[in-house]
Amino acid sequence: MDQEVPADASSLIYLAKAEAFELAGRIARPILVPPSVWREAVVSGQEVGAPEVPRILAAEREGLLQRVQLAESEIRLAGTIATRHRLGSGESEVLAITPLGGWAIVDEGRATRVARSRGVVPISTVFLSVLGYTSGDLDVDEAREFLDRTASAVGLRADALLALERQLRRTK
């Protein structure tokens, strides 16, 4: 697939915990990181000594993540989204920079619903494994490894994990 996809802070943290940036980068490259997402995942993470921060910084150095600035119109749109839908600034910025029909990696339920209402395709961090497999960017073993790592990092319930594993088996 190899397209730019914005991601929220939770997704970056999950990918870092799962040590899965390289696999994610084969599906979406680069992952776009707006300012509020960077502040939440990296700056605030550094303040509390979060162990994921060095992995996020390494992913940026390797070109797997790309920080982006918002245009004035995107800043206004993000503010409107945040206020109207009671979303955090990171999720709002992600949705403001995602084009109609584009994908956004978001894991929070409200952000997922708002994305759909705005014509954006919300992708959860764990579902990236299925997309990677169906697009041919990952083979079945890599997709399963990615799924296992991210499911563990996210704390995915067993029934949801089984459903995703079934999806991997049915796909292709």
Secondary structure as UniProt FT lines:
FT   STRAND          3..7
FT   HELIX           9..17
FT   TURN            18..19
FT   HELIX           21..25
FT   TURN            26..27
FT   STRAND          28..33
FT   HELIX           35..38
FT   HELIX           39..43
FT   HELIX           44..48
FT   TURN            51..52
FT   HELIX           53..61
FT   TURN            62..63
FT   STRAND          65..67
FT   HELIX           72..85
FT   HELIX           89..97
FT   TURN            100..101
FT   STRAND          103..105
FT   HELIX           109..117
FT   TURN            118..119
FT   STRAND          121..123
FT   TURN            125..127
FT   HELIX           128..135
FT   HELIX           140..154
FT   HELIX           158..170
//
